[in-house]
């Protein structure tokens, strides 16, 4: 029986169990098996094993036998789908996070700009809150200066004590008013013999003045005033005319 099975395997080119092959080749059955069959079977088995071990792919790398399980393939496919879904969710969340961060930074910048503007407005209100009041007082100062200038200086003497007292009172009042102006940052501008500046002066007329270059202020009809470097009233002047 073993002999028939072995012969059938040899004819079909099948592998026969090694233990059976050894038994057949070395035992009593060897006398009934041609030695060429045994040699052919051993050569076929050895060459088949060598060819399987020496198989390579197109790149020259040895082929590795991969055993794929249907269950493992399905689980890998599900895992890939889950990974893709997670990557999409991460992309959406990252985009939303960037948008929220951009809005947050813009809100911070707007808040900081608003704070700076309000701070500047508060500071300006503290400094220039008396601007309208100063403008009204300037008219009083002008009238007081005109009154002082209109008093004849030759009549201010001890022989005329009433006029002298009045004049001295006007001068003292004007000086005190100028001290108050200076205390609060209100500074007069008397630009005689200076170059005309449209930001500080207002030209009333032009006239030819010998020895004066064009644009030189030769007459000051009304002095100007600045409140903390802000012009609240430009000086009214006459400017020399060029040739």
C-alpha positions as CSV (number, residue, x, y, z in Angstrom):
1,X,0.0,0.0,0.0
2,X,2.8,2.4,0.9
3,X,4.6,1.5,-2.2
4,X,1.6,2.4,-4.4
5,X,1.1,5.7,-2.7
6,X,4.7,6.6,-3.0
7,X,4.7,5.6,-6.7
8,X,1.6,7.7,-7.3
9,X,3.2,10.7,-5.6
10,X,6.2,10.3,-7.8
11,X,4.2,10.1,-11.0
12,X,2.1,13.2,-10.0
13,X,5.1,15.2,-8.8
14,X,3.6,15.5,-5.3
15,X,5.6,15.7,-2.1
16,X,5.5,12.6,-0.1
17,X,6.0,12.7,3.7
18,X,9.7,12.7,4.5
19,X,9.5,9.9,7.0
20,X,7.7,7.8,4.4
21,X,10.2,8.7,1.7
22,X,13.1,7.7,4.0
23,X,11.4,4.5,4.9
24,X,10.7,3.6,1.3
25,X,14.2,4.5,0.2
26,X,16.0,2.8,3.0
27,X,13.7,-0.1,3.9
28,X,12.4,-3.2,2.2
29,X,10.4,-1.2,-0.3
30,X,13.5,0.2,-1.9
31,X,13.9,-3.0,-3.9
32,X,10.6,-2.4,-5.7
33,X,11.3,1.4,-6.4
34,X,13.6,2.3,-9.2
35,X,16.5,4.4,-8.1
36,X,15.8,6.9,-10.9
37,X,12.4,7.6,-9.4
38,X,13.9,8.3,-6.0
39,X,16.6,10.5,-7.4
40,X,14.1,12.4,-9.6
41,X,11.8,12.9,-6.6
42,X,14.6,14.2,-4.4
43,X,15.9,16.4,-7.2
44,X,12.4,17.8,-7.9
45,X,11.8,18.4,-4.2
46,X,15.1,20.1,-3.7
47,X,14.9,22.3,-6.8
48,X,11.3,23.3,-5.8
49,X,12.5,24.3,-2.4
50,X,15.5,26.2,-3.7
51,X,13.4,28.0,-6.3
52,X,10.9,29.1,-3.7
53,X,13.7,30.3,-1.4
54,X,15.4,32.2,-4.3
55,X,12.3,33.9,-5.7
56,X,12.7,37.6,-6.0
57,X,10.5,40.5,-7.2
58,X,11.2,43.0,-10.1
59,X,13.5,45.1,-7.9
60,X,15.6,42.1,-6.9
61,X,14.2,41.9,-3.3
62,X,13.3,38.5,-2.0
63,X,9.6,37.8,-2.0
64,X,8.0,37.4,1.3
65,X,5.0,35.2,1.7
66,X,2.1,37.3,2.9
67,X,-0.8,35.7,4.6
68,X,-3.8,37.9,4.6
69,X,-6.7,37.3,6.7
70,X,-10.1,38.6,5.6
71,X,-10.7,39.8,9.2
72,X,-7.4,41.7,9.3
73,X,-8.1,43.3,6.0
74,X,-11.5,44.5,7.0
75,X,-10.2,45.9,10.3
76,X,-7.4,47.7,8.5
77,X,-9.9,49.2,6.1
78,X,-12.1,50.4,8.9
79,X,-9.1,51.8,10.7
80,X,-8.0,53.7,7.6
81,X,-11.5,55.1,7.2
82,X,-11.5,56.2,10.9
83,X,-8.1,57.8,10.5
84,X,-9.3,59.7,7.4
85,X,-12.4,60.9,9.3
86,X,-10.3,62.0,12.2
87,X,-7.9,63.9,9.9
88,X,-10.9,65.7,8.3
89,X,-12.2,66.5,11.8
90,X,-8.7,67.8,12.8
91,X,-8.6,70.0,9.7
92,X,-12.0,71.5,10.4
93,X,-11.2,72.1,14.1
94,X,-7.8,73.6,13.2
95,X,-9.5,76.0,10.7
96,X,-12.1,77.0,13.3
97,X,-9.3,77.5,15.9
98,X,-7.3,79.7,13.5
99,X,-10.5,81.8,12.7
100,X,-11.3,82.2,16.4
101,X,-7.6,83.1,17.2
102,X,-7.7,85.7,14.4
103,X,-10.9,87.2,15.7
104,X,-9.5,87.2,19.2
105,X,-6.4,89.0,18.1
106,X,-8.4,91.6,16.1
107,X,-10.7,92.1,19.1
108,X,-7.6,92.7,21.3
109,X,-6.1,95.2,18.7
110,X,-9.4,97.0,18.5
111,X,-9.8,97.2,22.2
112,X,-6.2,98.5,22.6
113,X,-6.7,101.1,19.9
114,X,-10.0,102.2,21.5
115,X,-8.3,102.4,24.9
116,X,-5.5,104.6,23.4
117,X,-8.0,106.9,21.7
118,X,-10.1,107.3,24.9
119,X,-6.9,107.9,26.9
120,X,-5.8,110.6,24.4
121,X,-9.3,112.2,24.4
122,X,-9.3,112.2,28.2
123,X,-5.9,113.8,28.3
124,X,-6.9,116.4,25.6
125,X,-10.1,117.1,27.6
126,X,-8.0,117.8,30.7
127,X,-5.6,120.1,28.8
128,X,-7.9,121.8,26.3
129,X,-11.1,121.8,28.3
130,X,-10.6,125.5,29.0
131,X,-10.0,126.4,25.4
132,X,-13.4,128.1,24.9
133,X,-13.1,129.9,28.2
134,X,-9.6,131.1,27.2
135,X,-10.9,132.4,23.8
136,X,-13.5,134.5,25.7
137,X,-10.9,135.8,28.1
138,X,-8.6,136.8,25.1
139,X,-11.1,139.5,24.2
140,X,-11.0,140.9,27.7
141,X,-7.1,140.9,27.5
142,X,-7.3,142.7,24.2
143,X,-9.5,145.4,25.6
144,X,-7.4,145.8,28.6
145,X,-4.2,146.1,26.5
146,X,-5.9,148.7,24.3
147,X,-7.0,150.7,27.5
148,X,-3.4,150.6,28.8
149,X,-2.0,151.8,25.5
150,X,-4.5,154.6,25.1
151,X,-3.4,156.4,28.3
152,X,-1.0,159.3,27.5
153,X,2.2,158.5,29.1
154,X,3.2,162.2,29.6
155,X,0.1,162.7,31.7
156,X,0.9,159.9,34.1
157,X,2.6,161.8,36.9
158,X,2.2,162.8,40.5
159,X,0.4,165.9,39.4
160,X,-2.4,163.7,38.1
161,X,-2.7,161.1,40.8
162,X,-6.1,159.7,39.7
163,X,-4.9,159.0,36.2
164,X,-1.7,157.6,37.6
165,X,-3.5,155.2,39.9
166,X,-5.8,154.1,37.1
167,X,-2.9,153.4,34.8
168,X,-1.0,151.5,37.4
169,X,-4.1,149.4,38.2
170,X,-4.6,148.6,34.5
171,X,-0.9,147.6,34.1
172,X,-1.0,145.4,37.2
173,X,-4.3,143.8,36.1
174,X,-2.8,143.0,32.7
175,X,0.3,141.5,34.2
176,X,-1.7,139.4,36.5
177,X,-3.9,138.2,33.7
178,X,-0.8,137.2,31.6
179,X,0.5,135.2,34.6
180,X,-2.8,133.3,34.8
181,X,-2.6,132.7,31.1
182,X,0.9,131.4,31.4
183,X,0.0,129.2,34.4
184,X,-2.6,127.4,32.3
185,X,-0.5,127.1,29.2
186,X,-1.8,130.0,27.3
187,X,1.1,131.8,25.6
188,X,0.9,135.0,23.5
189,X,2.5,135.3,20.0
190,X,3.8,138.6,18.8
191,X,5.5,137.7,15.5
192,X,6.9,141.1,14.5
193,X,9.9,140.8,12.2
194,X,9.3,137.1,11.8
195,X,8.6,135.1,8.6
196,X,5.0,134.6,7.8
197,X,3.6,131.1,8.7
198,X,0.1,130.3,7.6
199,X,-0.3,127.8,10.5
200,X,0.4,130.6,13.1
201,X,-0.5,133.8,11.4
202,X,-3.4,135.4,9.4
203,X,-2.4,138.0,6.8
204,X,-4.6,141.0,6.6
205,X,-2.7,142.9,4.0
206,X,0.6,143.2,2.1
207,X,2.6,146.4,1.6
208,X,6.0,147.3,0.2
209,X,8.5,148.1,2.9
210,X,11.9,149.2,2.0
211,X,14.7,147.0,3.5
212,X,12.3,144.1,4.3
213,X,12.3,140.9,2.4
214,X,9.1,139.4,1.1
215,X,7.1,137.5,3.6
216,X,8.4,139.4,6.6
217,X,5.8,140.4,9.2
218,X,5.9,144.2,9.6
219,X,2.7,144.9,11.4
220,X,0.8,143.0,14.1
221,X,-2.8,144.2,14.4
222,X,-3.7,141.6,17.1
223,X,-1.4,139.2,18.8
224,X,-2.1,135.5,18.7
225,X,-2.3,132.8,21.4
226,X,-1.4,129.2,21.7
227,X,-2.8,126.8,24.3
228,X,-0.2,124.0,24.9
229,X,1.2,124.2,21.4
230,X,-2.3,124.4,19.9
231,X,-3.1,127.6,18.1
232,X,-6.4,128.9,19.4
233,X,-6.1,132.3,17.7
234,X,-3.7,133.2,14.9
235,X,-2.0,136.5,15.0
236,X,-3.5,139.1,12.6
237,X,-0.5,140.6,10.7
238,X,0.6,142.7,7.8
239,X,3.3,141.2,5.5
240,X,6.0,142.9,3.5
241,X,5.4,142.6,-0.3
242,X,8.2,141.5,-2.6
243,X,9.5,143.7,-5.5
